[in-house]
Amino acid sequence: MGSAPSAELFQPLKADDPAVVGGYRLAAVLGAGGMGKVYLSYTPGGRPIALKVIRSEFSEDPEFRRRFQQEVRSAERVQGLYTAPVIDSDTEGDQPWLATAYVPGPALSQAVALHGGLPLRSVLLLTVGVAEALHVIHGAGIVHRDLKPANVLLAADGPRVIDFGIARAADTTALTSTGVSVGTPAFMAPEQASAGTITPATDIFALGQIVAFAAIGAPAFGDGSSHAVLYRIVHEDPDLSRLPDELRPLVTRCLSRDPAARPGLTEIIELCQQISPEPLRQGEDWLPRTVAGSITERLQLPAPAPTPPPQQPATAPTPTEYSPHTPPAHTPAPQTPSPHTPPPYAPTGHAVAAAPTQAAPGVPAAPGAPAAPGAPPGYRPAPGYQTQPGYQNPPGYRNPPGHPNPSGHQAVSGYANPAPYNPGYHTPPPLHPSRYGPPAQRPRRTWLIVVGSVVATFVGLGIIGYVVSNGNDKGGDAKSPGSGSSAGGSASPGGKRPDPQPAAYQGINVTGNYSLRLADNPPRPAEDRESGVTYGKGDFYFYRDTTFGHDQVGSANGKLVLLNNAQKGSLETCRAETRFTEKIELDQLTDGSQICVLSKAGHIAVATYRGRSGPDDPSKYITIDLTVWRNADEAQTR
């Protein structure tokens, strides 16, 4: 095969395609569907990603945005061997988008259209891989509801299931009645097509359809118009006459009209192992050579368009101002990025860390800024650092080892920089002393030092006396200046800690038997696998009692206070309350109920209850708004 990528696989960007989405520079179009368009891009480290931009018709619907945000948060918890993980997203921008790992392999629909049905061993390995993917997806409280051959990619080491749960965001929106099709009728379950009922068994029916499609090379309920196919799914039996005899019992059970009669995922995997004449093991030989060849073609990735070289400023800035991004005297020409070279941009989504602003050793600073007069190549002053001619460092200042003085500076020994001096700063190699000459000697002012020491002694004694007196007047222990410092600010001389600034989070969905920690930013519900129970270390958890139905919220690492209607949730209110509990029945809460959460780590939060999932929703969760004051109180040691 040639080295150039296929034009059919990676279509060039058109005039109406954006050049950058969420800070990711787009390289090509991978495809388009009912909900949006998928682009190829790269992470800052050069890893390829598939970035789906949602259609503007959907993004304008408030209900879609709410559901899309919920499904993206749920999808971020899915980390299986046979799924494409979600790595970044923006659900609140003008046009929502979602980024997943790029899978270099054709979709099952494409492979069957080009090469026909797969051999038995490939079908069995496909089935167990998709079954394992569904096991992880269902474990996160998600029903795929749009499982079809186009959403199953054939990678070199097994299948990958994509777009799990995202179709749910389009359900019940205004677009469902305007001709916009999201689901695929040929692979819907009978209960989904007739009544809109969605359960994990819905995905089992779709899995049976996929197995038949992979083996036969055509849909089990035939082709035709959507209405005709849906009628056959609801009222007629599938055509399995061309299906291999070994697969017929498995597919027949999966395609049962009764959801309760369909096998579970574990049973499906066991049946596949029994059908196979040899143990099923995933490997790079699981696909026929004709299909595997298309994987190699998808590894020839196009690079993103190079960033145009920066324009030099018309007038050079005055040499007395130093920029934190001052370049060296010589800036090398920009290089065209290769497919594995990180593009020059910084993603803005929540899941990717911001790129550092300091250059690494040997890397030039940002172009366009003037070099500091007299500064050696690679010199990078600290951000916001400015100098003027004749400026002298304060008494006791000493530059870092090997760091030369900028023009006009006079260094005086005796100062040691606090660590870290400047995060991301890279000291250039030391220069020959003769270049700058010995530092100038300042006249000694011994009498000033003596007077300053005496004054400082009296001031210090006065502060200590005030603190001790103030602590005794309050009947408590006196605190020395600076004690009790936290992220909220340093303590005042009276020992009182300034209140930290609140951090607000809207619409957090806490799945049943999941918990969150107030220290996390943002707080993300997760399972606690280390403690033996799902919420053992959580500051706030939602417990679902499937036996007696007593659903409740609680704290395993602190205390709760359910505020009455006359109270307003605030830091002061939560500090003053003494009606502590560890559990609150969900039946006690209504929309707008507020709960104080006081963690043992010293964090305080107000959780505002916004409701729970509906009875027909496969994912059971509650929705809360959260306002957190981190390090608002002293942490408890026991």
C-alpha positions as CSV (number, residue, x, y, z in Angstrom):
1,M,0.0,0.0,0.0
2,G,1.1,3.6,-0.6
3,S,2.2,5.9,2.1
4,A,-0.4,8.5,1.4
5,P,-3.7,8.0,3.3
6,S,-6.8,7.2,1.4
7,A,-9.0,10.1,0.4
8,E,-12.1,8.1,1.3
9,L,-10.9,7.5,4.8
10,F,-9.6,11.0,5.6
11,Q,-11.6,13.6,3.8
12,P,-10.2,17.1,3.7
13,L,-11.8,19.9,5.6
14,K,-14.3,22.0,3.7
15,A,-15.1,25.7,3.9
16,D,-17.9,25.1,6.4
17,D,-15.7,22.9,8.7
18,P,-14.1,24.6,11.7
19,A,-10.3,24.7,11.8
20,V,-10.1,24.3,15.6
21,V,-12.6,22.8,18.1
22,G,-12.0,23.2,21.8
23,G,-8.3,24.0,21.2
24,Y,-7.8,20.9,19.0
25,R,-6.6,21.6,15.5
26,L,-8.6,19.5,13.1
27,A,-6.8,17.4,10.4
28,A,-9.5,15.6,8.4
29,V,-13.1,14.5,8.4
30,L,-13.7,10.9,9.5
31,G,-17.4,10.7,8.9
32,A,-20.8,12.2,9.6
33,G,-24.0,10.8,11.2
34,G,-27.4,11.8,12.5
35,M,-26.1,13.6,15.6
36,G,-23.0,15.3,14.2
37,K,-19.7,15.2,12.3
38,V,-16.5,13.3,13.4
39,Y,-13.1,14.8,12.8
40,L,-9.5,13.5,13.2
41,S,-7.3,15.6,15.5
42,Y,-4.4,15.1,17.9
43,T,-3.6,15.5,21.6
44,P,-0.7,17.8,22.6
45,G,1.4,14.7,22.9
46,G,0.6,13.7,19.3
47,R,-1.9,10.9,20.0
48,P,-4.7,10.8,17.4
49,I,-8.3,11.3,18.6
50,A,-11.8,11.2,17.1
51,L,-13.6,14.4,17.8
52,K,-17.4,14.4,17.3
53,V,-19.1,17.8,17.0
54,I,-22.8,17.8,17.7
55,R,-25.1,19.3,15.1
56,S,-26.3,22.8,15.8
57,E,-30.0,21.6,15.7
58,F,-29.4,19.5,18.8
59,S,-27.2,22.0,20.6
60,E,-30.0,24.6,20.5
61,D,-32.3,22.2,22.4
62,P,-32.0,22.7,26.2
63,E,-33.3,19.2,27.0
64,F,-30.7,17.7,24.7
65,R,-27.9,19.7,26.3
66,R,-29.0,18.4,29.8
67,R,-29.1,14.8,28.7
68,F,-25.9,15.0,26.6
69,Q,-24.0,16.3,29.7
70,Q,-25.4,13.5,31.8
71,E,-24.4,10.8,29.2
72,V,-21.0,12.2,28.7
73,R,-20.3,12.1,32.4
74,S,-21.5,8.5,32.5
75,A,-19.4,7.6,29.5
76,E,-16.3,9.0,31.1
77,R,-16.6,6.2,33.7
78,V,-16.5,3.5,31.0
79,Q,-12.9,2.2,30.8
80,G,-13.0,-1.2,29.2
81,L,-10.7,-3.1,26.9
82,Y,-13.3,-3.2,24.1
83,T,-14.5,0.4,24.2
84,A,-13.0,3.7,22.9
85,P,-12.5,5.8,26.1
86,V,-13.8,9.4,26.3
87,I,-10.8,11.6,26.9
88,D,-12.2,15.1,26.6
89,S,-15.5,17.0,26.0
90,D,-17.3,20.3,26.2
91,T,-21.0,20.1,26.9
92,E,-21.6,23.8,27.6
93,G,-20.1,25.5,24.6
94,D,-21.9,27.0,21.6
95,Q,-21.5,23.7,19.9
96,P,-21.0,20.7,22.2
97,W,-18.3,18.1,21.3
98,L,-16.9,14.9,22.5
99,A,-13.4,13.4,22.0
100,T,-12.5,9.7,22.2
101,A,-9.4,7.7,21.4
102,Y,-9.0,7.1,17.6
103,V,-9.4,3.5,16.7
104,P,-7.4,2.6,13.5
105,G,-9.9,0.0,12.1
106,P,-12.9,-0.1,9.8
107,A,-16.4,-0.3,11.2
108,L,-18.1,-3.7,10.9
109,S,-20.6,-2.2,8.4
110,Q,-17.7,-1.1,6.2
111,A,-15.8,-4.4,6.4
112,V,-18.9,-6.5,5.6
113,A,-19.9,-4.2,2.7
114,L,-16.4,-4.6,1.1
115,H,-15.5,-8.2,2.0
116,G,-18.8,-10.0,2.9
117,G,-19.4,-12.0,6.0
118,L,-16.7,-13.0,8.5
119,P,-15.5,-16.6,9.2
120,L,-16.9,-18.4,12.3
121,R,-13.8,-17.7,14.5
122,S,-13.8,-14.0,13.8
123,V,-17.6,-13.8,14.5
124,L,-17.1,-15.6,17.9
125,L,-14.2,-13.3,18.9
126,L,-16.3,-10.3,17.8
127,T,-19.3,-11.5,19.9
128,V,-17.3,-12.0,23.1
129,G,-15.5,-8.7,22.6
130,V,-18.8,-6.8,22.2
131,A,-20.3,-8.7,25.1
132,E,-17.4,-7.6,27.4
133,A,-17.8,-4.1,26.2
134,L,-21.5,-4.1,27.0
135,H,-20.7,-5.6,30.5
136,V,-18.6,-2.5,31.3
137,I,-21.1,-0.1,29.7
138,H,-24.0,-1.6,31.7
139,G,-21.9,-1.6,34.8
140,A,-21.7,2.2,34.5
141,G,-25.5,2.4,34.4
142,I,-25.6,3.0,30.6
143,V,-27.7,1.3,28.0
144,H,-26.1,1.8,24.5
145,R,-29.5,1.9,22.7
146,D,-27.9,2.4,19.3
147,L,-25.7,-0.7,19.0
148,K,-25.2,-1.4,15.3
149,P,-22.4,-2.4,12.9
150,A,-21.4,1.2,12.3
151,N,-20.7,1.6,16.1
152,V,-18.5,-1.5,16.3
153,L,-14.9,-0.8,15.0
154,L,-12.6,-3.7,14.1
155,A,-9.1,-3.0,15.6
156,A,-6.1,-5.2,15.3
157,D,-6.5,-6.6,18.8
158,G,-10.3,-6.9,18.9
159,P,-13.5,-5.0,18.4
160,R,-14.3,-1.5,19.9
161,V,-17.7,-0.3,20.8
162,I,-18.2,3.4,20.4
163,D,-21.0,6.0,20.9
164,F,-22.4,4.2,23.9
165,G,-25.4,6.0,25.5
166,I,-25.0,9.2,23.5
167,A,-28.2,8.5,21.5
168,R,-30.2,8.8,24.7
169,A,-29.5,12.6,24.7
170,A,-31.6,13.0,21.5
171,D,-34.6,11.1,22.8
172,T,-37.6,13.1,23.8
173,T,-36.1,16.3,22.3
174,A,-38.1,18.5,19.9
175,L,-36.0,17.0,17.0
176,T,-37.5,13.6,17.2
177,S,-40.7,14.9,15.6
178,T,-38.9,16.9,12.8
179,G,-37.5,14.0,10.8
180,V,-34.1,13.8,12.4
181,S,-33.3,10.1,12.8
182,V,-30.9,9.0,15.5
183,G,-31.5,5.3,16.1
184,T,-31.1,2.7,13.4
185,P,-34.4,0.9,12.7
186,A,-32.8,-2.3,11.3
187,F,-31.1,-3.0,14.6
188,M,-33.8,-1.9,17.1
189,A,-35.4,-4.2,19.6
190,P,-39.1,-4.9,19.4
191,E,-39.9,-3.1,22.7
192,Q,-37.8,-0.2,21.6
193,A,-39.5,0.1,18.2
194,S,-43.1,-0.3,19.5
195,A,-43.1,1.3,23.0
196,G,-39.8,3.0,23.3
197,T,-38.9,0.8,26.3
198,I,-35.1,0.7,26.9
199,T,-33.4,-1.8,29.2
200,P,-30.0,-3.7,29.1
201,A,-31.9,-6.5,27.3
202,T,-32.3,-4.0,24.4
203,D,-28.6,-4.2,23.8
204,I,-28.7,-8.0,23.9
205,F,-31.2,-7.9,21.0
206,A,-28.9,-5.6,19.0
207,L,-25.9,-7.9,19.8
208,G,-27.8,-10.8,18.2
209,Q,-28.4,-8.7,15.2
210,I,-24.7,-7.8,15.0
211,V,-23.7,-11.5,15.2
212,A,-26.1,-12.4,12.4
213,F,-25.0,-9.4,10.3
214,A,-21.3,-10.3,10.7
215,A,-21.9,-14.0,9.7
216,I,-24.5,-13.5,7.0
217,G,-23.3,-10.3,5.6
218,A,-26.8,-8.7,5.7
219,P,-29.4,-7.7,8.4
220,A,-31.4,-10.5,9.9
221,F,-34.7,-8.8,9.3
222,G,-33.8,-7.7,5.7
223,D,-33.5,-4.4,4.0
224,G,-36.1,-1.9,2.9
225,S,-37.8,1.2,4.3
226,S,-37.7,1.9,8.0
227,H,-41.4,1.2,8.5
228,A,-41.1,-2.2,6.7
229,V,-38.1,-3.3,8.7
230,L,-39.6,-2.1,12.0
231,Y,-42.8,-4.1,11.2
232,R,-40.9,-7.3,10.6
233,I,-38.9,-6.8,13.8
234,V,-42.1,-6.4,15.9
235,H,-44.3,-9.0,14.2
236,E,-42.1,-11.5,12.2
237,D,-39.2,-13.9,12.8
238,P,-35.7,-13.1,11.4
239,D,-34.3,-14.9,8.4
240,L,-31.5,-17.1,9.8
241,S,-31.5,-19.6,7.0
242,R,-27.9,-18.6,5.9
243,L,-26.6,-18.5,9.5
244,P,-24.0,-21.2,10.4
245,D,-25.7,-24.0,12.4
246,E,-23.3,-23.4,15.3
247,L,-24.5,-19.8,15.8
248,R,-28.3,-20.4,15.2
249,P,-29.2,-21.3,18.9
250,L,-27.3,-18.3,20.3
251,V,-28.7,-15.8,17.8
252,T,-32.3,-17.1,18.1
253,R,-32.2,-16.6,21.9
254,C,-30.8,-13.1,21.6
255,L,-33.5,-12.1,19.1
256,S,-36.3,-13.3,21.3
257,R,-39.3,-10.8,21.4
258,D,-39.5,-11.3,25.1
259,P,-36.6,-9.3,26.8
260,A,-36.7,-11.7,29.8
261,A,-36.0,-14.7,27.5
262,R,-32.7,-13.3,26.2
263,P,-29.5,-14.6,27.6
264,G,-27.2,-12.5,29.8
265,L,-23.8,-11.3,28.8
266,T,-21.9,-13.9,30.8
267,E,-24.0,-16.7,29.3
268,I,-23.3,-15.4,25.8
269,I,-19.6,-15.5,26.4
270,E,-19.8,-19.0,27.8
271,L,-21.9,-20.2,24.8
272,C,-19.3,-18.7,22.4
273,Q,-16.5,-20.6,24.2
274,Q,-18.6,-23.8,23.9
275,I,-19.2,-23.3,20.2
276,S,-15.5,-22.6,19.3
277,P,-13.5,-25.8,18.5
278,E,-10.5,-24.2,20.3
279,P,-10.2,-21.7,23.2
280,L,-11.0,-18.1,22.1
281,R,-8.0,-15.8,22.5
282,Q,-7.9,-12.4,21.0
283,G,-4.8,-11.7,18.9
284,E,-3.7,-9.9,15.8
285,D,-4.9,-12.8,13.6
286,W,-8.5,-12.6,14.7
287,L,-9.6,-11.0,11.4
288,P,-9.2,-12.2,7.8
289,R,-6.2,-10.8,6.0
290,T,-8.4,-8.8,3.6
291,V,-10.1,-7.0,6.5
292,A,-6.8,-6.6,8.5
293,G,-5.2,-4.8,5.5
294,S,-7.6,-1.9,5.9
295,I,-6.2,-1.4,9.5
296,T,-2.8,-0.6,8.1
297,E,-4.3,1.9,5.7
298,R,-5.9,3.7,8.6
299,L,-2.6,4.1,10.4
300,Q,-1.3,6.5,7.6
301,L,-2.7,9.5,9.4
302,P,-2.7,13.0,7.8
303,A,-1.1,15.8,9.9
304,P,-3.0,18.9,10.9
305,A,-2.5,22.0,8.9
306,P,0.6,23.8,10.2
307,T,0.1,27.0,12.1
308,P,1.0,30.0,10.0
309,P,4.3,31.7,11.1
310,P,3.7,34.6,13.5
311,Q,3.9,38.1,12.1
312,Q,6.8,40.2,13.4
313,P,5.6,43.4,15.2
314,A,5.7,46.6,13.2
315,T,7.5,48.4,16.0
316,A,9.8,46.8,18.4
317,P,8.8,47.2,22.1
318,T,11.0,49.3,24.3
319,P,14.1,47.4,25.5
320,T,13.3,48.2,29.1
321,E,10.3,45.9,29.3
322,Y,11.0,42.1,29.5
323,S,8.2,39.7,28.4
324,P,7.8,36.4,30.2
325,H,8.0,34.8,26.8
326,T,11.2,36.6,25.6
327,P,12.7,34.5,22.7
328,P,16.4,34.0,22.1
329,A,18.2,36.2,19.6
330,H,17.7,33.5,16.9
331,T,14.3,31.8,16.5
332,P,14.4,28.6,14.3
333,A,12.0,28.3,11.5
334,P,8.7,26.5,12.3
335,Q,8.7,22.9,11.4
336,T,5.8,21.2,9.7
337,P,4.3,18.7,12.2
338,S,4.4,15.0,11.3
339,P,1.5,12.6,12.1
340,H,3.1,11.9,15.5
341,T,4.1,15.5,16.3
342,P,1.9,17.4,18.7
343,P,0.2,20.3,17.0
344,P,0.9,23.8,18.3
345,Y,-2.3,24.4,20.3
346,A,-3.6,23.9,23.8
347,P,-6.9,22.1,24.2
348,T,-9.5,23.8,26.3
349,G,-11.7,20.9,27.3
350,H,-11.9,19.8,31.0
351,A,-10.2,16.5,30.6
352,V,-6.8,17.6,29.1
353,A,-4.4,19.6,31.3
354,A,-3.4,23.1,30.0
355,A,-0.1,23.3,28.2
356,P,2.8,24.9,30.2
357,T,3.7,28.4,29.5
358,Q,7.4,27.9,30.1
359,A,9.7,26.4,27.4
360,A,11.6,23.2,28.0
361,P,15.4,23.2,27.9
362,G,16.5,23.9,24.3
363,V,13.1,24.9,23.2
364,P,12.7,28.5,22.0
365,A,10.2,30.7,23.7
366,A,7.1,32.1,22.1
367,P,8.0,34.0,18.9
368,G,7.2,37.7,18.4
369,A,8.6,39.1,21.7
370,P,11.8,41.1,21.9
371,A,15.0,39.6,23.4
372,A,16.2,41.2,26.6
373,P,19.2,43.5,26.1
374,G,22.4,41.7,27.2
375,A,20.5,38.5,28.0
376,P,22.2,35.2,26.9
377,P,20.4,32.8,24.5
378,G,17.5,31.0,26.2
379,Y,17.2,33.6,29.0
380,R,13.6,33.5,30.4
381,P,12.7,36.0,33.1
382,A,9.9,35.1,35.5
383,P,6.3,36.0,34.4
384,G,5.5,39.6,35.0
385,Y,9.1,40.5,35.6
386,Q,10.1,44.1,34.6
387,T,13.2,46.1,34.9
388,Q,14.3,49.6,34.2
389,P,17.7,51.1,33.7
390,G,19.6,51.6,36.9
391,Y,17.3,49.3,38.8
392,Q,19.0,47.6,41.9
393,N,17.8,44.5,43.6
394,P,16.5,44.9,47.2
395,P,19.0,44.3,50.0
396,G,19.8,40.6,50.5
397,Y,18.7,39.5,47.0
398,R,20.8,36.9,45.1
399,N,20.1,35.6,41.7
400,P,19.7,31.8,41.2
401,P,23.0,29.9,40.7
402,G,24.2,30.3,37.1
403,H,21.6,32.9,36.3
404,P,23.2,36.1,34.9
405,N,22.0,39.6,35.7
406,P,19.9,41.4,33.1
407,S,21.2,44.7,32.0
408,G,21.3,47.3,34.8
409,H,21.0,44.9,37.7
410,Q,23.2,44.8,40.7
411,A,23.1,41.5,42.6
412,V,23.8,41.4,46.4
413,S,24.6,38.2,48.1
414,G,22.8,36.8,51.0
415,Y,19.3,36.1,49.6
416,A,18.1,32.5,49.1
417,N,15.1,32.0,46.9
418,P,12.1,30.1,48.4
419,A,11.4,26.8,46.7
420,P,10.1,26.7,44.1
421,Y,11.7,29.9,42.7
422,N,9.8,29.9,39.4
423,P,8.0,26.7,38.4
424,G,8.9,25.7,34.9
425,Y,12.0,27.9,34.9
426,H,15.1,26.5,33.3
427,T,18.5,28.1,34.3
428,P,20.8,28.7,31.3
429,P,24.4,27.6,31.6
430,P,26.7,29.9,33.6
431,L,28.6,32.5,31.7
432,H,32.2,33.6,32.1
433,P,32.5,36.1,35.0
434,S,34.4,38.5,32.8
435,R,31.3,39.2,30.8
436,Y,29.5,41.1,33.5
437,G,32.3,41.8,35.9
438,P,32.2,41.7,39.7
439,P,29.1,42.9,41.4
440,A,29.2,46.5,42.7
441,Q,29.8,47.0,46.4
442,R,27.1,48.9,48.3
443,P,28.1,51.2,51.2
444,R,27.5,49.6,54.6
445,R,24.8,51.1,56.7
446,T,25.4,49.4,60.1
447,W,23.4,52.0,62.1
448,L,20.4,51.3,59.9
449,I,20.6,47.6,60.5
450,V,20.9,48.1,64.3
451,V,17.9,50.4,64.4
452,G,15.8,48.1,62.2
453,S,16.6,45.1,64.4
454,V,15.5,46.9,67.5
455,V,12.2,48.1,65.9
456,A,11.5,44.6,64.6
457,T,12.0,43.1,68.1
458,F,9.5,45.5,69.7
459,V,7.0,44.9,67.0
460,G,7.3,41.1,67.2
461,L,6.9,41.2,71.0
462,G,3.8,43.4,70.6
463,I,2.2,41.0,68.2
464,I,2.9,38.0,70.4
465,G,1.4,39.8,73.4
466,Y,-1.7,40.7,71.4
467,V,-2.2,37.1,70.2
468,V,-1.9,35.6,73.7
469,S,-4.2,38.3,75.2
470,N,-6.8,37.8,72.5
471,G,-6.7,34.0,72.8
472,N,-7.1,34.2,76.6
473,D,-10.0,36.7,76.3
474,K,-11.9,34.1,74.1
475,G,-11.2,31.3,76.6
476,G,-9.4,29.3,73.9
477,D,-5.9,28.4,73.0
478,A,-3.8,31.1,71.5
479,K,-2.5,30.6,68.0
480,S,0.8,31.9,66.7
481,P,0.8,34.1,63.7
482,G,0.5,32.2,60.5
483,S,-0.9,29.0,62.1
484,G,-3.9,27.4,60.5
485,S,-3.0,28.5,57.0
486,S,-4.9,26.7,54.2
487,A,-6.0,27.0,50.6
488,G,-8.5,29.5,51.8
489,G,-5.8,32.0,53.0
490,S,-3.3,32.6,55.8
491,A,-4.5,33.1,59.3
492,S,-4.7,36.6,60.7
493,P,-2.8,37.7,63.8
494,G,-5.9,37.0,65.9
495,G,-5.8,33.3,64.7
496,K,-9.1,33.6,62.6
497,R,-8.8,31.9,59.2
498,P,-10.2,34.0,56.3
499,D,-13.1,32.2,54.7
500,P,-12.2,30.4,51.5
501,Q,-13.9,31.3,48.2
502,P,-16.8,29.0,47.3
503,A,-16.7,26.7,44.2
504,A,-20.0,26.0,42.6
505,Y,-20.9,22.9,40.4
506,Q,-24.3,22.5,38.7
507,G,-26.1,19.3,37.7
508,I,-23.9,16.6,39.2
509,N,-25.5,13.2,38.6
510,V,-24.7,10.7,41.4
511,T,-25.3,7.2,40.3
512,G,-26.7,4.7,42.8
513,N,-24.0,3.3,45.1
514,Y,-21.5,5.9,44.0
515,S,-19.9,8.6,46.1
516,L,-17.9,11.9,45.6
517,R,-15.2,13.7,47.5
518,L,-15.3,17.4,48.2
519,A,-11.6,17.8,47.6
520,D,-11.8,16.8,44.0
521,N,-12.2,19.6,41.4
522,P,-14.6,19.0,39.9
523,P,-16.2,16.5,42.2
524,R,-16.8,13.3,40.1
525,P,-19.0,10.4,41.4
526,A,-17.0,7.2,41.5
527,E,-16.9,3.8,43.0
528,D,-14.6,3.2,46.0
529,R,-13.3,-0.3,45.3
530,E,-10.6,-0.3,48.0
531,S,-12.9,0.0,51.0
532,G,-15.1,-3.1,50.3
533,V,-18.2,-0.9,50.1
534,T,-19.1,1.4,47.2
535,Y,-19.1,4.6,49.3
536,G,-16.7,3.8,52.1
537,K,-14.5,6.9,51.7
538,G,-16.9,9.3,50.2
539,D,-17.9,12.7,51.6
540,F,-21.3,12.3,50.0
541,Y,-22.9,9.2,48.6
542,F,-26.2,7.9,47.1
543,Y,-27.1,4.5,48.4
544,R,-29.8,2.4,46.6
545,D,-31.5,-0.2,48.8
546,T,-32.8,-2.6,46.2
547,T,-34.2,-5.0,48.9
548,F,-36.3,-2.7,51.0
549,G,-36.4,0.4,48.9
550,H,-35.0,2.8,51.5
551,D,-32.8,4.9,49.2
552,Q,-30.7,7.4,51.1
553,V,-27.9,9.9,50.9
554,G,-25.1,9.9,53.4
555,S,-21.5,10.6,54.3
556,A,-18.9,8.0,55.3
557,N,-16.3,10.7,55.9
558,G,-18.1,13.4,57.7
559,K,-21.6,14.6,58.8
560,L,-24.8,15.9,57.2
561,V,-27.4,18.5,58.2
562,L,-30.8,18.7,56.4
563,L,-31.7,22.4,56.5
564,N,-35.3,23.4,56.9
565,N,-37.2,25.6,54.5
566,A,-36.5,28.8,56.5
567,Q,-32.7,28.3,56.3
568,K,-30.5,29.4,53.5
569,G,-27.5,27.1,52.7
570,S,-24.3,29.0,53.4
571,L,-21.0,28.6,55.0
572,E,-22.1,30.4,58.2
573,T,-25.3,28.3,58.4
574,C,-23.4,25.0,58.1
575,R,-20.8,26.1,60.7
576,A,-23.5,27.0,63.2
577,E,-25.6,23.8,62.9
578,T,-25.4,21.0,65.4
579,R,-28.1,18.7,64.2
580,F,-25.7,16.2,62.7
581,T,-26.5,12.9,61.1
582,E,-24.8,10.5,58.7
583,K,-27.7,9.4,56.6
584,I,-30.8,11.0,55.2
585,E,-33.7,9.1,53.6
586,L,-34.3,10.2,50.0
587,D,-38.1,10.4,50.7
588,Q,-37.3,13.4,53.0
589,L,-36.0,15.4,50.1
590,T,-37.9,17.5,47.6
591,D,-36.6,19.7,44.7
592,G,-34.6,22.4,46.3
593,S,-33.8,20.7,49.6
594,Q,-30.4,21.7,50.9
595,I,-28.0,19.6,52.9
596,C,-24.8,20.7,54.7
597,V,-21.9,18.3,54.2
598,L,-19.1,18.7,56.6
599,S,-16.1,16.4,55.8
600,K,-13.5,15.3,58.3
601,A,-10.9,16.9,56.0
602,G,-12.3,20.3,56.9
603,H,-14.2,20.9,53.7
604,I,-17.8,22.2,53.9
605,A,-20.4,22.1,51.2
606,V,-24.1,22.7,50.5
607,A,-25.7,20.1,48.3
608,T,-29.0,21.2,46.7
609,Y,-31.2,18.2,45.7
610,R,-32.6,18.6,42.2
611,G,-34.5,15.3,41.7
612,R,-33.9,11.7,40.7
613,S,-34.0,9.6,37.5
614,G,-37.4,8.5,36.2
615,P,-38.8,4.9,36.7
616,D,-38.1,4.0,33.1
617,D,-34.6,5.4,33.1
618,P,-32.0,2.5,33.0
619,S,-29.5,4.6,34.9
620,K,-30.6,5.2,38.5
621,Y,-29.2,8.5,39.9
622,I,-29.9,11.7,41.7
623,T,-29.0,15.2,40.6
624,I,-27.5,17.8,42.9
625,D,-26.0,21.2,42.7
626,L,-22.9,21.6,44.9
627,T,-21.2,24.6,46.5
628,V,-17.9,23.7,48.2
629,W,-15.8,25.7,50.6
630,R,-12.5,23.8,50.7
631,N,-10.4,23.9,53.9
632,A,-13.1,25.9,55.7
633,D,-12.4,24.3,59.0
634,E,-9.6,22.4,60.7
635,A,-9.2,18.8,59.6
636,Q,-10.1,16.2,62.1
637,T,-7.2,13.8,63.0
638,R,-9.5,11.0,64.1
